[in-house]
C-alpha cells in the first residue's frame, strides 16, 4: 500500500529513538512548566500534554481546553521544545494551530470513528503539520489504515502512527493488549510510515514502561510517546502509568537500540532454515485440508453437521497443552488452530454443498 508521505523530521538524539514526553493532562501552569523544564534538562526535544481529555465515564477531569494552550506555548518559547497535543474535532485543530502547536495526534476513540476522522481530515486541508494517528480501540487494522488514508488524503504528508494497544474485556497483565502483530503488519503494508509506541497506555502501570519500551525497540519501532509528570502520584488523570522525568531519563539511557539491517551469513542461513520449515508447514496444512475434505464427504453421506463442538474443544485443549510443553504460549497455539479449524470448516462446507 502506498501513502504519499514525507519524513516526519522530528528531532532525536543519535543514541535514542524519537521520544515525545510529558504529562497525560495539562493540569495547571505550574505543573506543565515544572515538568517541561525537567524534561528539557534531560535532553527531551518534544513535549506532550492532553488539553482535551474526554474520559470513558463523565465526572472525571476532562482537561482545561483552550485555557491550557498558552501554557504549552510558554513551554515552546522557554525551552525550545516542540509541543504536541491530541485533537478530536475541527475546533480542536483550529485552536491548536492558533497557539502554534507543532504536532497533533488523534486518539484511539476518534480513530475508530470514520465520521470524526473525515471531519478532522477536512479541517487539516491546506495545513502543514505532522499528525500521528493512534490505533483504534478495537484490533482493526483496516480501520487504522483507513484513518491514516483520510488524513493523508487531506494533504498531510508528515504522517505517523502510534501503537497504544487494544482494549479487551478480559483484563490481564496490560491495560491494553499490545497485539504486536498488528503494528508489525501495518509496517509490512506501509513500510515508509513511522510507528511510535505508547508504553504508558499499553502497560497502565509505571513498572511496565521500561520493558515495553525495550520490546518496542526490539521490534524496530521508530520512537516512543511516554507520559511523564513532575509528581505522578498526584496526577489528575492516569496517575498509575506516569513516570518522573528522572525515571524516564533512566529508562531511555538503558535502552538497547539494535541494528535493523541484517549482517553476515549466519542470519541468512537461519532465515533459510525458517523458509524451509515454512514450506514444510504449508505442505502439512495442505495434507490436513485434504483429510478435512474427506471428513466432509463422510459427513455429507451420513447427514452430519459440519461443526462438532466437542471435537473442536478437544483439539484446542490438547494442542494448547502440547504447545505449552514445548515452550510455546498456549494462547498462540489456540489462535493458530482456530484459524486452521475455520479453514477446515470452509473446506467441508464446500464439499457438502456440491
N, C-alpha and C positions, 0 to 999 in steps of 0.2 A: 504494500500500500504506500502511496506517495502523498505526503503533505508538502505544501510549499513553505519550507522552513528556512530560517536563518539561525546562526548560532545565538544562544541566549546571551553570551558575552557578559556573564555575571562574574564579579571578582572572586578570586580564591587564591590561597597560598599554594605554592608548588608542593608542599608537604601534606596538604589537606585537600579534601574534596570541597565542592561548593557547600557552604553552610549558611543557612538563614536561621537566626535565633532571636528569641525574645519571648515575652510572656504570652500566655494564652489570650489574656484580655488586657487592654489598656484601661487600668482601673482609676488611677489618679496621675496627675502630672508628676508628682514626686516619685511614684513607683516606676513610671515609664522612664524618667530621666536617670534615676539611680541604676536601674537595670541596664539601660543603654550605655551609660558611662562605664559600668563594669565590663560589659561585653566588648566595648571598643578597646578597653585597656587590655583585653585578652586577644586582640587582633581580629575580632569579628568585623566583617565588612558589610553585613546586611542585617537589618533589624526588622523583626516581625511583631505585630501585635493585633489582636482582634478588636475592631471598633464596633462592629455589629455582631452580636453573639446570640442568635436565636437558639434556644435550648430545646431539648427533647420535650420537656414539660414547661408550661408557663410558671412564673413565680420566682425563678432564679434570676441572677444578674444577666442581663441581655445586652450589655455593652453601653457605652456612653454616646455612641453615634457621632455626629459631627463635632460635638464638644471635644472629642479626643484627637481629632485630626491635627489641630495646631500643635499638640504635644509631639506627634510623630514628625511634623515639620521642624520642630525645635531640635529633635534628635538628629535629623539630617543636617541642619545648619551648624549644630555644635560639634558633632562627631564625624561628619562627612560620610557616615554610613548610608547606604541605600535603605529605603523604608518600604515595607510591604504590608498589605492588609487584605482581608477577604472581602469580596464583593458578591452580592446575591441579587441585586436589582439594578436597573439602569440608573436610578437615583444614586446608588452607592458609587457606581462608576463615575458619574459626573462629579460628585463631591470629592472622591479620592483624587481625581485628576486636578481638581481645583486647588487642592492642598499639596500638589506636586508629589504624590505617592509614586514611587519608581516601579514597583512590581505589584501586580494584582494576582490573587489566587481565588479560585472558585471552590467552594466547599462540597463535600460529598453529597449532601442533601440536594443541593442545586444541580449538580451534575446528573442526578437521577431523574431530573425533570426536563424533558426536551423543550417544553414551552418556555421555561425560565432560561434555559441555555440560549434559545434563539433570541429572546429579548435582550440578554446580555450581549450576544454577538452583534445585534443591530446597533446597540449603544456604543460599540467599540469600532464601528466603521470609521475610517479616516484617522484612527488613533495609532500612535506608535508607542507601545508599552509592552513589556514582557507579561505574559499571562500563564499561570500554572494552573492546571486542572486536576483536582483530586479525583481518585476513583469513586464511582458511585457507592452508596451504602451497601448495596447488594452486589454479589460477584457476577457482574455482567460486563464482559469485555467489549461487546458491541456497543453498549450504551456509553461506555467510557470513550471509545473511539468516535462515536457519533458526536459527543460533546466537543471533543478536540477538533473534529471536522467543521463544526459550526463556527467555532472561534477562528479557525484558520480561514474559513470561507469569508469571514468579515474583513480579511486582510491582515490579521495578526500573524506575523511570521516568526517572531521570537516567542516560541511556544514550548511549554514543558508540561510534564505530568508529575503528580505527587501520589505515591503509593502510601495510603494510610490504613490499609487493611479493610476487612469486610465484616459487617455486623452479622451475628448469628444468634439464634435463640439460645443455644447451649453456650454457657459461659465456661471457658476453660482457662488456660494459663493467661492468655492475652485478652485485652479488652476487645480488640478486633483481630480476627484471624488473618495472618499475613497472606495466606494463599499465594506464595511466591510465584507459583506457576503462571499466574495471571499477568503480573508486570513483566515476567520473562517472555511470555507470548506477545505482549504489547511491544516489547523491544524487538522481537523477531519480525513482527509485521511492520513496524515503523522504526527502522534501525537508527535514523538520524534524529529521533525525538529524545531529548534529555529526560531522565526519570530521577526524581528526588524521592528519598524515603522519609517517612514521618514516624520515627520510632516512638514518639510520645503518645500518639493516638493508637498505634498498634499495641504497645505494651500496657498503657494505662497505669503503669507503676514506674517510679523513677529507677528502681533497681534493675529493670529490664531494658533500659535505654542503651546502656553500653553494649550488651551482647547483640541487640538488634542493629545498632549502628555498624558493628563489625560484620554481621551477616549481610547487611545491605552492601557493604564494600566488597565482601567476598563474592557477591553475585553480580558485581560490575555496575552498580548504580552510580549515577553521576554526582550525587550530593545528598544533603540531609537538610530537613527543616525541623528544628528541635525547639520545644518550649522551655524557656529559661527565665526565671523570675528571681529578683533580688531576695525575696523571702517566700519561698514556695509554700511553706506550711500555712501562711495566712492569705494565700491567693483566693480571689473571689470566684474563680472557676477552675475546674480541673487541677486542684491543688496536688493530688497524688502523683501526677505524671510530669511535673515540672522540676527542673534542677537549677541550682545556682549557677551563675557564670563560672565560678571556680571549678565546680564539679564538671560542667560541660567542657571546659578547657582541658581538664584531666582526661576525660573520655576521649576527646579528639586527639590528644597527644599520644594516647595508647593505641590508636587505630593502626592496623597494618593494611597498607594500600598495596594491593597486588597488581602485577602486570596483566593487562587484558590480552596481550599478544602472546601466542604460543611460541616457545623456543625449543630447539633441539629435536632429536629423533625419538627420544623416549616417549614424549607425549603423543607424537604421531603414531608410534607403534601401539600404544594403549588405545588410542582412538580407533585404530584399525581393528583391534580386538573387539571393541564395542560394536563397530559396524557389522562385524561377522556375527556376533551374538544377536544383534537386532534382526539380521536376516534369518537366523535360526528361529527367533521368536515369531516372526511373521509366518514362516513355514509351519510352525507348530499350531499357530492360530488358524491357518487355513485348513489343516487337518482336523482341528477341533470343530470347525464350522461344517466340514463335510459330514462328520458324525452327527452334528446337530440337525442337519437336513435329513439324515437317515432316521433320526428320532422323530422328526416332523412327519415323515412318511408313516411311521408306526402309529403315531397319534391320530393321523388322518384316517388310517384303516380302522382304528378302534374307537373313533369318535371321542377322543380325549381332548381336554383343554390344553392349550399351549403352555401356559404357566402353571407349574406345580410348586406352590409356595413352600411346602415342606422341604422339597429337594433343593430349592434355591437357598433357603436358610442354612441347610446343611453345608452347601458349598461355601457360603460366606464364612461360616464359623470355622470349618476345617482349614480353609485356605488362610484365613487370618491367623489361626494358631500356628500353622506351618511357617508363615512369614515371620512371625514373632521369634520362633525358634532359630531362624536363620538371620536374625538381626534386621529384619525389615519391619517398619511400622505397620501394625495390623490395619490401621485406617487406610494406609496406602494400598495394601492388598485388597481391602474391601472395595475401594474406588475402582481399581483395575477390574476386578471381577464383576462389579456392577455394569461396567461398560461391555465386558465380554458377554454377560448374560443378556444385555439389551440387544446386542447384535445377534446372538443365538435365537432370541425370540423373534426378531425380524426375519431371520432366515426361515424359521419354522412356519411363520405366518405365510410367507411366500409359497412354501410347499403346500400348505393346507388349502390356500385359496386358488391353486392352479386347477 
